[in-house]
C-alpha cells in the first residue's frame, strides 16, 4: 500500500510539473535601451520602413515557441521603433492618448482583429497601454504592451491560442521588461 501511495504521489507530481512550462534559465535580451527575458534565444532583425512621417527604424526580436503542449504561447516578441527625435512629444495627456490610439488602431488594422480590452499602464515614469486582440482568422489572442520612452515605441507581444492567453509565461515575459 505504501508503494502504491508513493507511485500515485510521484505520478500526480509529474503531471503537475508538466502542466505548465517552467524555464529555469530564460534567455536575457539586452540592448542600449531595454532588457527583457525570452524563454530561449530570440531571432533579431532590423529594417528601415517608409511611413507617413518619414523613415522609421524598426528592430524586431522574436521567439517562436516549439509546437509543444507545455507552453501556452506560440510567439513572444519585442518590437522597437525609433521615431524622428521631434515626433513624439507627449507633454499632454491628449497627445499621449492620440499616439497610443494610433498604435492600437494600427495593430487592429494589420491583423483585422477585434479589440477585447485596453488599459493604461506604465513602467516607472513612462506611459503605456496593454491590449488584448482577438485574431479570429487564426483563433488566437494577441496580448500586447506598448511603452514610449523619448523617441522610441516599445511593443511587447505574446500570441496564444484562444482561451490560453492568461498564462504564467506570458506574465513572466511581459513583467521582465525593463527600460534603461
C-alpha positions in Angstrom: 0.0 0.0 0.0 2.9 2.3 0.9 4.5 1.7 -2.6 1.1 2.4 -4.3 0.8 5.8 -2.4 4.4 6.8 -3.4 3.7 5.8 -7.0 0.5 7.8 -7.0 2.2 10.8 -5.4 5.0 10.6 -8.0 2.5 10.4 -10.9 0.5 13.3 -9.6 3.6 15.5 -9.0 4.8 14.6 -12.5 1.5 15.6 -14.1 1.5 18.9 -12.1 5.1 19.7 -13.3 4.3 19.1 -16.9 1.0 21.1 -16.9 3.0 24.4 -17.2 6.3 25.4 -18.7 9.0 26.5 -16.3 12.1 27.8 -17.9 14.9 27.6 -15.3 17.2 29.9 -17.3 15.4 32.2 -19.7 17.4 34.0 -22.3 18.1 37.6 -21.4 18.0 40.0 -24.3 19.6 43.4 -23.7 20.4 46.4 -25.8 21.2 50.0 -25.1 17.6 50.9 -24.3 15.9 47.9 -22.7 16.1 44.4 -21.3 13.7 41.5 -21.4 13.7 37.7 -20.8 12.6 35.3 -23.5 12.1 31.6 -23.0 15.0 31.0 -25.3 17.2 33.0 -27.7 15.2 35.3 -29.9 15.8 36.0 -33.6 16.8 39.6 -34.1 16.3 41.7 -37.2 16.1 45.3 -38.2 14.7 47.3 -41.1 14.0 50.8 -42.2 10.5 51.4 -43.3 8.9 54.4 -45.1 6.0 55.9 -43.2 3.8 59.0 -43.4 6.3 60.8 -41.2 9.4 59.6 -42.9 11.8 56.7 -42.5 11.5 54.7 -39.3 14.0 52.1 -37.9 12.3 49.0 -36.6 14.1 46.4 -34.5 12.3 43.0 -34.1 13.2 40.3 -31.5 11.0 37.2 -31.9 10.9 33.8 -30.4 8.5 31.2 -31.8 7.7 28.5 -29.2 8.2 25.0 -30.4 5.0 23.1 -31.2 4.6 21.9 -27.6 1.7 21.5 -25.3 3.8 22.7 -22.4 3.8 26.3 -23.5 0.6 28.2 -23.8 2.2 30.8 -26.1 3.0 30.4 -29.7 5.1 33.6 -30.1 7.0 36.0 -27.9 8.0 39.3 -29.4 9.6 42.7 -28.7 9.4 45.4 -31.4 11.4 48.7 -31.0 10.5 51.5 -33.4 12.7 54.7 -33.5 10.8 57.8 -34.5 12.4 61.1 -35.5 13.6 63.0 -32.4 11.0 65.7 -32.6 8.0 63.5 -33.5 7.0 62.1 -30.1 6.4 65.0 -27.7 4.0 63.7 -25.1 3.7 66.8 -23.0 -0.1 66.4 -22.6 -2.4 63.6 -21.8 -4.3 64.3 -25.1 -1.1 63.8 -27.2 -0.4 60.6 -25.3 -3.9 59.3 -25.9 -3.6 60.2 -29.6 -0.3 58.4 -30.0 -1.5 55.2 -28.3 -4.8 55.2 -30.2 -2.8 55.2 -33.4 -0.6 52.3 -32.3 -3.7 50.2 -31.2 -5.6 51.1 -34.4 -2.5 50.1 -36.5 -2.4 46.6 -34.8 -6.1 46.1 -35.3 -6.0 47.0 -38.9 -2.9 45.0 -39.6 -4.4 41.7 -38.3 -8.1 42.6 -39.0 -8.6 41.9 -35.3 -11.1 42.9 -32.7 -10.1 44.8 -29.5 -11.1 42.7 -26.4 -9.7 45.1 -23.8 -7.4 48.1 -23.3 -6.0 49.6 -20.2 -3.5 52.3 -19.2 -0.3 51.0 -17.7 3.2 52.5 -17.1 6.7 51.4 -16.4 8.2 53.8 -14.0 7.5 57.3 -15.4 6.9 56.1 -18.9 3.3 55.7 -20.2 1.9 52.6 -21.7 -1.1 50.6 -22.8 -2.0 46.9 -22.6 -4.4 45.4 -25.1 -5.9 42.0 -25.9 -6.8 41.4 -29.5 -8.9 38.6 -30.9 -7.4 37.5 -34.2 -10.3 35.4 -35.4 -8.9 34.0 -38.6 -6.2 32.2 -36.7 -8.3 31.6 -33.5 -5.5 33.2 -31.4 -5.3 36.1 -28.9 -2.6 38.7 -29.1 -1.6 40.3 -25.8 0.5 43.5 -26.3 2.0 46.2 -24.1 3.2 49.5 -25.6 5.6 51.9 -23.9 7.0 55.2 -25.0 10.4 56.4 -23.9 11.7 59.6 -25.5 11.5 58.9 -29.3 11.1 55.1 -29.1 7.9 52.9 -29.1 8.4 49.5 -27.5 5.8 46.9 -28.3 5.8 43.6 -26.4 3.6 40.7 -27.5 2.6 37.2 -26.8 0.4 35.2 -29.1 -1.5 32.2 -27.7 -4.4 30.0 -28.7 -7.8 31.5 -27.7 -8.6 30.6 -24.1 -4.9 30.3 -23.1 -3.9 34.0 -23.2 -3.8 34.3 -19.4 -0.7 32.2 -18.5 2.4 32.3 -16.3 4.9 32.5 -19.2 3.2 35.5 -20.8 3.2 37.3 -17.5 6.8 36.4 -16.8 7.8 37.7 -20.2 5.9 40.9 -20.0 6.9 41.7 -16.4 10.6 41.1 -17.1 10.7 44.2 -19.5 12.9 47.0 -18.2 13.8 50.3 -19.7 17.3 51.6 -19.2 
